[in-house]
Amino acid sequence: MSAPLMSVRALTVNFSGLRALDRVSFSVNPGKITGIIGPNGAGKTTLFNVIAGHYRPSGGQIIFGERNITGWKSDRVCRLGISRTYQHVRPFLGLSVYNNVKVGFLYGHQAVNWKQKELSQEIASMLEFVGLEGLGEKRAEELIPLNRKRLEVARALATHPRLLLLDELIAGLTPTETLSMMETIRQINAKGITVLMIEHVMKAVMGLSDKVVVLHHGEVIAEGSPAQVAGDQAVIDAYLGAQH
C-alpha cells in the first residue's frame, strides 16, 4: 500500500476555551476521494481552515507528503499543492470569469511565466472542463449559483493542486445539478487529483468516497468505507439517523 498523501495527527484547535477539534487523526490516500461528514458544528470547516493554512492549530501535526506543514500560511500551502473551495463561494466579483481563473494559474503550485496565448488556451480548456465554456467574459457576479460553484472549482484547479479540498460543493443543488457535479468530481479525481470533501448530501458522499471520516463534537467517531460508516451505530445515532 502506498504512503498517505496527507496525514492529520492528533490535530487540536481551541477557540477561547472552546475545543473545536479534539485530537483529530486520519489519513488521505493518494488518488482517492475521502469524504468528511458530521452534524453542523462538528468541526469540519475548522479542519479545512487548519489544513489550508487559515488557522494555526493548538496542537497536533499535518504531514503532506514528507513535509510537516503544521502552521504554514495559506500561500505556502497553496504553492505546495493544496487548494480549496469554500462553502460560501468567494469569486472575485469585480473580475471576469476568465480573470478569476487566471489568478489561480498565476498563483498556484506550478505558477510559471506563461505566454499569453498558452495561458488563454489553458484557461479556455479549464472553463470547458468545469462546464463554463463560453462564459469567460461574463463578470463573476452575473453567474447563477451553480456556475459560481463551477467557477470556484475552476479557480482552485487552476492552481494545479495535488490535493483538492471541497467544502459542501453540492449543497443547495437540484438533483440534476447534483448528478452533474458528482460527475465533475469524478473527472477531477480521474486526472490524478486527490480529493478531500466535506458534504452533507449522502448520495454524493456514498457514491463518490473511497473512505469516509465522521466528525462529532470535534472528534473522529468513525472512519472506513461508506458501507462500514453507514452501518456504524455511533454514526447513526450522532448523524445519519437525523438525515432520515
C-alpha positions in Angstrom: 0.0 0.0 0.0 1.3 3.5 -0.9 2.1 6.0 1.8 -0.7 8.6 2.6 -0.6 11.8 0.7 -1.6 13.6 3.9 -1.7 12.5 7.5 -3.6 14.5 10.2 -2.2 13.6 13.6 -3.9 14.5 16.9 -5.0 17.8 15.4 -6.4 20.1 18.1 -8.0 23.6 17.8 -9.1 25.7 20.7 -11.1 29.0 20.4 -11.2 30.9 23.7 -11.7 27.8 25.7 -14.0 26.1 23.1 -12.3 22.9 21.7 -13.4 22.9 18.0 -11.1 19.9 17.1 -10.0 17.3 19.7 -7.0 15.2 18.7 -8.4 14.5 15.2 -6.4 11.9 13.3 -6.9 10.3 9.9 -5.0 9.9 6.6 -5.8 10.7 3.0 -4.6 8.2 0.4 -3.2 9.5 -2.9 -5.5 9.4 -5.9 -8.6 8.6 -3.8 -11.7 10.6 -2.7 -12.1 10.9 1.1 -15.4 12.2 2.5 -15.8 14.2 5.7 -19.3 14.1 7.3 -20.8 15.1 10.6 -23.5 17.3 12.0 -23.3 21.1 11.9 -20.8 22.3 14.4 -18.7 19.1 14.3 -15.6 20.9 13.3 -15.5 20.1 9.6 -14.8 23.5 8.1 -12.4 24.3 11.0 -10.5 21.3 9.9 -10.3 22.6 6.3 -9.3 26.0 7.6 -6.3 24.5 9.5 -5.2 22.3 6.6 -5.4 25.2 4.2 -3.4 27.5 6.5 -6.1 29.9 7.6 -5.9 28.8 11.3 -2.9 27.7 13.3 -3.7 24.6 15.3 -3.4 24.4 19.1 -1.7 21.0 18.8 -1.0 18.1 16.5 0.5 17.9 13.1 -0.3 17.9 9.4 2.1 15.9 7.2 1.7 16.4 3.5 3.9 14.1 1.5 7.0 14.0 3.7 6.7 17.6 4.9 5.3 18.8 8.2 3.2 21.8 7.1 1.6 22.5 10.5 1.1 26.2 10.9 2.1 27.1 7.4 0.4 30.2 5.9 -2.2 29.7 3.2 0.0 30.9 0.3 2.7 28.4 1.1 0.1 25.6 1.5 -1.3 26.5 -1.9 2.0 26.6 -3.7 2.9 23.2 -2.2 -0.2 21.7 -3.9 -3.3 22.1 -1.6 -6.2 24.1 -2.9 -9.7 24.5 -1.7 -13.2 25.7 -2.4 -15.4 27.5 0.1 -18.9 26.6 1.5 -20.0 30.1 0.6 -18.4 30.7 -2.7 -15.8 33.5 -2.9 -15.3 34.6 -6.5 -13.6 37.9 -7.3 -16.8 39.7 -8.1 -15.1 42.6 -9.9 -13.3 40.3 -12.3 -14.5 38.3 -15.3 -14.8 34.6 -15.2 -11.6 34.4 -17.3 -9.6 36.6 -14.9 -10.8 34.7 -11.9 -9.3 31.5 -13.3 -6.2 33.4 -14.5 -5.5 34.3 -10.8 -5.2 30.6 -10.0 -2.8 29.9 -12.9 -0.5 32.8 -11.9 -0.6 32.0 -8.2 -0.6 28.3 -7.7 1.5 25.2 -7.3 3.0 25.3 -10.8 3.0 29.0 -11.5 5.2 29.8 -14.5 5.8 32.7 -16.8 3.0 31.9 -19.2 3.0 33.2 -22.7 -0.4 34.9 -23.2 -1.5 32.5 -26.0 -0.7 29.5 -23.9 -2.4 30.9 -20.8 -5.5 31.7 -22.8 -5.6 28.2 -24.2 -5.2 26.7 -20.7 -7.9 28.9 -19.2 -10.3 28.1 -22.1 -9.6 24.4 -21.5 -10.3 24.7 -17.8 -13.6 26.6 -18.3 -14.7 23.9 -20.8 -13.7 21.1 -18.3 -15.9 22.6 -15.5 -18.9 23.4 -17.7 -18.3 27.2 -18.1 -17.4 27.2 -21.8 -18.4 30.5 -23.5 -18.8 32.4 -20.2 -15.2 33.7 -19.8 -16.1 37.3 -20.5 -19.0 37.4 -18.0 -18.4 39.1 -14.7 -18.4 36.7 -11.8 -21.4 38.4 -10.1 -23.5 37.7 -13.2 -23.3 33.9 -12.8 -26.1 31.8 -11.5 -25.4 29.9 -8.2 -24.5 26.6 -9.9 -22.0 28.4 -12.2 -20.5 30.3 -9.3 -19.7 26.9 -7.7 -18.2 25.7 -11.0 -16.1 28.9 -11.1 -14.9 28.2 -7.6 -13.8 24.7 -8.7 -12.1 26.1 -11.8 -10.1 28.7 -9.8 -9.0 26.0 -7.4 -8.0 23.6 -10.1 -6.0 26.4 -11.9 -3.5 26.3 -9.0 -2.6 22.7 -10.1 -3.3 21.1 -6.8 -2.3 17.6 -5.7 -5.0 17.7 -3.1 -8.3 19.5 -3.6 -10.5 20.4 -0.6 -14.2 20.7 -1.5 -16.3 22.3 1.2 -20.0 21.4 0.6 -19.7 21.9 -3.1 -23.0 20.0 -3.8 -25.1 21.7 -1.0 -28.1 23.5 -2.4 -28.1 21.9 -5.9 -31.1 20.3 -7.5 -31.0 16.5 -8.1 -30.0 17.0 -11.7 -27.3 19.5 -10.8 -26.1 17.2 -8.1 -25.5 14.4 -10.6 -23.7 16.7 -12.9 -21.4 18.0 -10.1 -20.7 14.4 -8.9 -19.5 13.6 -12.4 -17.3 16.7 -12.4 -15.7 15.5 -9.1 -15.2 12.0 -10.7 -13.5 13.6 -13.7 -11.2 15.7 -11.4 -10.2 12.6 -9.5 -9.6 10.7 -12.8 -7.0 13.4 -13.6 -5.0 12.0 -10.6 -6.0 14.8 -8.2 -6.7 13.5 -4.6 -10.0 14.9 -3.2 -11.0 15.5 0.4 -14.6 16.7 0.6 -17.0 17.9 3.2 -20.5 17.0 2.3 -24.0 16.6 3.8 -25.6 15.1 0.7 -25.3 11.4 1.5 -25.9 10.4 -2.1 -22.8 12.2 -3.1 -20.7 11.0 -0.1 -21.6 7.4 -0.5 -21.5 7.5 -4.3 -18.1 9.2 -4.6 -16.0 8.4 -1.5 -13.4 5.6 -1.2 -13.3 6.3 2.5 -15.4 8.4 4.9 -14.3 10.1 8.1 -17.0 11.1 10.6 -16.6 14.0 13.0 -18.8 14.7 16.0 -18.1 17.4 18.6 -14.7 17.9 17.1 -13.7 14.2 17.4 -13.4 11.4 14.9 -16.0 8.8 15.8 -15.7 6.6 12.8 -13.5 6.0 9.7 -13.9 3.4 7.0 -15.6 2.6 3.7 -19.0 4.2 3.0 -20.7 0.8 3.8 -18.8 0.5 7.1 -19.6 4.0 8.2 -23.3 3.7 7.2 -23.6 0.7 9.4 -21.8 2.1 12.4 -24.3 2.6 15.3 -22.4 5.6 16.7 -22.6 7.3 13.4 -26.3 6.5 13.0 -27.0 7.9 16.5 -24.9 11.0 16.0 -25.7 11.9 12.4 -27.2 9.5 9.9 -30.4 9.0 12.0 -31.1 12.7 11.8 -30.7 12.5 7.9 -33.8 10.4 7.8 
